[in-house]
Amino acid sequence: MAIKTNASQSIVTRDLNKLTAPTGNIYEAIVIVSQRAKQIATELKEELSNKLLDFSHSTDTLEEVYENREQIEISRHYERLPKATNIAMEEFLDGRLVYKYPTPPAV
């Protein structure tokens, strides 16, 4: 997953009117953003794990584990990325998130 975002890496004060505009309800907006943030975090974790898997050896013990420069750079790259919640919030406010309400069960 290539993340192309202009999301801030730090805390940003948000306008509640802009946040509630798409849904009309602050709680619905927060739930949508939080679910997307969970998806992004899971994708990033899987991507990082797959990249770092190349560096692991099945015969490694704690004494034999060493870090090389490439492994450190990969880890630092993921540490510098904006938080998943910031990315999800930016997607929501830009209108790039598609969400739908579940249909109620038939009685």
C-alpha positions as CSV (number, residue, x, y, z in Angstrom):
1,M,0.0,0.0,0.0
2,A,1.6,3.2,-1.1
3,I,0.3,6.0,1.1
4,K,0.1,9.3,-0.6
5,T,-1.3,11.8,1.9
6,N,-0.8,15.3,3.1
7,A,-2.1,14.4,6.5
8,S,-0.4,16.1,9.4
9,Q,1.9,14.1,11.6
10,S,0.8,16.0,14.7
11,I,-2.4,16.9,16.4
12,V,-4.6,19.3,14.5
13,T,-7.7,21.2,15.7
14,R,-10.7,20.2,13.6
15,D,-13.8,22.3,12.8
16,L,-16.8,20.3,14.1
17,N,-19.1,21.7,11.5
18,K,-16.9,20.4,8.7
19,L,-16.6,17.0,10.5
20,T,-20.3,16.6,10.9
21,A,-21.3,17.9,7.5
22,P,-21.2,14.6,5.6
23,T,-23.2,12.6,8.1
24,G,-25.0,15.2,10.2
25,N,-23.9,13.4,13.4
26,I,-20.6,13.7,15.1
27,Y,-20.7,10.2,16.5
28,E,-21.4,8.7,13.1
29,A,-18.4,10.6,11.7
30,I,-16.1,9.5,14.4
31,V,-17.2,5.8,14.0
32,I,-16.5,6.0,10.2
33,V,-13.1,7.6,10.7
34,S,-12.1,5.1,13.5
35,Q,-13.1,2.1,11.4
36,R,-11.1,3.4,8.5
37,A,-8.1,4.1,10.8
38,K,-8.2,0.5,11.9
39,Q,-8.1,-0.7,8.3
40,I,-5.1,1.6,7.6
41,A,-3.3,0.5,10.7
42,T,-3.8,-3.1,9.8
43,E,-2.6,-2.6,6.3
44,L,0.5,-0.7,7.4
45,K,1.3,-3.4,10.0
46,E,1.0,-6.2,7.5
47,E,3.1,-4.3,5.0
48,L,5.9,-3.6,7.5
49,S,5.8,-7.2,8.8
50,N,6.2,-8.5,5.2
51,K,9.2,-6.2,4.6
52,L,10.9,-7.1,7.9
53,L,10.2,-10.8,7.3
54,D,13.0,-10.8,4.7
55,F,15.5,-10.0,7.5
56,S,14.5,-12.7,9.9
57,H,16.1,-16.1,10.0
58,S,14.6,-19.2,11.5
59,T,17.8,-20.1,13.3
60,D,18.2,-16.7,15.0
61,T,18.4,-16.6,18.8
62,L,18.4,-13.5,20.9
63,E,22.2,-13.4,20.9
64,E,22.4,-13.8,17.1
65,V,19.9,-11.1,16.1
66,Y,21.5,-8.1,14.6
67,E,20.1,-5.1,12.9
68,N,21.4,-3.9,9.6
69,R,21.1,-0.4,8.1
70,E,18.4,-1.3,5.6
71,Q,16.1,-2.8,8.3
72,I,16.6,0.3,10.4
73,E,15.7,2.6,7.5
74,I,12.5,0.6,6.7
75,S,11.5,0.9,10.4
76,R,12.2,4.6,10.5
77,H,10.2,5.2,7.3
78,Y,7.1,3.7,8.9
79,E,7.7,5.6,12.1
80,R,7.7,8.9,10.1
81,L,4.4,8.2,8.4
82,P,1.3,10.1,9.8
83,K,-0.8,8.2,12.2
84,A,-3.6,6.1,10.8
85,T,-6.2,8.3,12.5
86,N,-4.8,11.4,10.8
87,I,-4.8,9.7,7.4
88,A,-8.4,8.5,7.9
89,M,-9.6,11.9,9.1
90,E,-8.0,13.5,6.0
91,E,-9.7,11.0,3.7
92,F,-13.0,11.6,5.4
93,L,-12.8,15.4,5.2
94,D,-11.7,15.2,1.5
95,G,-14.7,13.0,0.7
96,R,-12.6,10.0,-0.4
97,L,-14.2,7.6,2.1
98,V,-17.2,5.6,0.9
99,Y,-19.4,4.3,3.7
100,K,-22.9,2.8,3.8
101,Y,-25.3,2.0,6.6
102,P,-26.2,-1.6,7.2
103,T,-29.6,-2.7,6.2
104,P,-31.8,-3.5,9.2
105,P,-32.7,-7.2,9.4
106,A,-36.1,-8.3,8.0
107,V,-38.6,-9.1,10.7
